[in-house]
Amino acid sequence: MKLPYSIHSDHLRLSVRLTPNAGRDQVDGVEVNANDEAHLKAKVTAVPEKGKANKALIALLAKAVGVPKSSISVISGDTARQKVLRIDGDPKDLAEKVEALLTR
């Protein structure tokens, strides 16, 4: 299985495809796009204006992975559905937590 993240020395980079205006906030598994890149599918109820959907995504992932919201930031795709997030912390520990999300 392709993984939607890459491990760096002090953080993890997570590729996400975000669907705003969803029925509920949830992580919805992994998807591989046409370019053979894996990304985590996430849905939030927030609307995609003034960063509300990004804030909701960060809150959802912070809770799911067990890190403070301040340790997650959007490093690319601010206004796009495809995003790359940086999650600061022990990368091996974060990778285990993200993988646990993928298998639910």
KOLRO-435292 format. One record per residue (C-alpha): x, y, z; chain. Coordinates in Angstrom, 3 decimals, m for minus. Layout:
BEGIN
MIMAR        x        y        z unit
MIMAR        X        Y        Z    A
...
This chain:
BEGIN
MIMAR        x        y        z unit
MIMAR    0.000    0.000    0.000    A
MIMAR    1.255    3.459   m0.860    A
MIMAR    1.531    5.772    2.130    A
MIMAR    0.353    9.397    2.074    A
MIMAR    3.248   10.728    4.145    A
MIMAR    6.993   11.198    4.122    A
MIMAR    9.269   11.144    7.143    A
MIMAR   11.745   13.971    7.761    A
MIMAR   14.190   14.549   10.634    A
MIMAR   11.820   16.456   12.964    A
MIMAR    8.430   16.219   11.264    A
MIMAR    6.134   14.261    8.999    A
MIMAR    4.683   15.580    5.747    A
MIMAR    1.183   14.372    5.046    A
MIMAR   m0.598   14.630    1.687    A
MIMAR   m4.318   15.239    2.084    A
MIMAR   m7.288   15.563   m0.252    A
MIMAR   m9.833   17.691    1.576    A
MIMAR  m13.575   17.750    0.923    A
MIMAR  m15.222   20.775    2.565    A
MIMAR  m18.989   21.170    3.198    A
MIMAR  m19.263   17.472    4.094    A
MIMAR  m21.902   15.920    6.314    A
MIMAR  m19.391   15.396    9.125    A
MIMAR  m15.717   15.707   10.012    A
MIMAR  m13.903   12.461    9.314    A
MIMAR  m10.791   10.796    7.944    A
MIMAR  m11.822    8.560    5.084    A
MIMAR   m8.856    6.316    4.207    A
MIMAR   m6.208    6.612    1.509    A
MIMAR   m6.648    7.240   m2.180    A
MIMAR   m4.093    7.063   m4.997    A
MIMAR   m4.521    9.695   m7.707    A
MIMAR   m3.810    9.516  m11.447    A
MIMAR   m0.159   10.467  m10.827    A
MIMAR    0.220    7.417   m8.542    A
MIMAR    0.519    9.638   m5.447    A
MIMAR   m1.195    8.549   m2.248    A
MIMAR   m3.118   10.988   m0.093    A
MIMAR   m5.288   10.820    2.993    A
MIMAR   m8.937   11.588    2.289    A
MIMAR  m10.486   13.926    4.836    A
MIMAR  m13.913   15.548    5.054    A
MIMAR  m14.912   18.578    7.118    A
MIMAR  m18.242   20.324    7.618    A
MIMAR  m16.595   23.758    7.394    A
MIMAR  m16.932   25.933    4.308    A
MIMAR  m13.864   26.643    2.129    A
MIMAR  m13.615   30.372    2.815    A
MIMAR  m11.186   32.436    4.885    A
MIMAR   m9.266   29.299    5.873    A
MIMAR  m12.183   27.763    7.803    A
MIMAR  m11.885   24.366    6.104    A
MIMAR   m8.103   24.307    6.706    A
MIMAR   m8.640   25.113   10.406    A
MIMAR  m11.223   22.345   10.663    A
MIMAR   m8.835   19.908    8.941    A
MIMAR   m6.028   20.803   11.351    A
MIMAR   m8.376   20.361   14.339    A
MIMAR   m9.584   16.988   13.010    A
MIMAR   m6.068   15.645   12.424    A
MIMAR   m4.676   17.057   15.677    A
MIMAR   m7.353   15.202   17.616    A
MIMAR   m6.972   11.997   15.560    A
MIMAR   m3.176   11.909   15.828    A
MIMAR   m2.976   13.275   19.372    A
MIMAR   m0.868   16.388   18.782    A
MIMAR   m1.568   20.050   19.536    A
MIMAR   m3.147   22.025   16.671    A
MIMAR   m0.140   24.364   16.761    A
MIMAR    2.133   21.542   15.576    A
MIMAR    0.251   21.146   12.269    A
MIMAR    0.599   23.613    9.413    A
MIMAR   m0.377   23.733    5.735    A
MIMAR    2.815   23.986    3.671    A
MIMAR    1.197   23.800    0.245    A
MIMAR   m2.248   23.806   m1.308    A
MIMAR   m3.695   26.472    0.983    A
MIMAR   m6.690   27.096   m1.310    A
MIMAR   m6.675   23.759   m3.163    A
MIMAR   m8.261   20.424   m2.295    A
MIMAR   m4.854   18.741   m2.490    A
MIMAR   m2.741   19.858    0.456    A
MIMAR    0.540   18.998    2.088    A
MIMAR    0.603   19.348    5.860    A
MIMAR    3.607   19.485    8.130    A
MIMAR    3.159   17.790   11.491    A
MIMAR    5.940   18.621   13.944    A
MIMAR    7.072   15.973   16.393    A
MIMAR    8.797   12.590   16.499    A
MIMAR    8.354   11.381   12.906    A
MIMAR    8.339    7.651   13.758    A
MIMAR    5.691    8.151   16.441    A
MIMAR    3.616   10.319   14.094    A
MIMAR    3.918    7.735   11.288    A
MIMAR    2.526    5.032   13.604    A
MIMAR   m0.403    7.264   14.571    A
MIMAR   m1.174    8.159   10.950    A
MIMAR   m1.006    4.484    9.958    A
MIMAR   m3.469    3.658   12.750    A
MIMAR   m5.857    6.196   11.170    A
MIMAR   m5.543    4.475    7.800    A
MIMAR   m6.556    1.068    9.101    A
MIMAR   m9.770    2.086   10.878    A
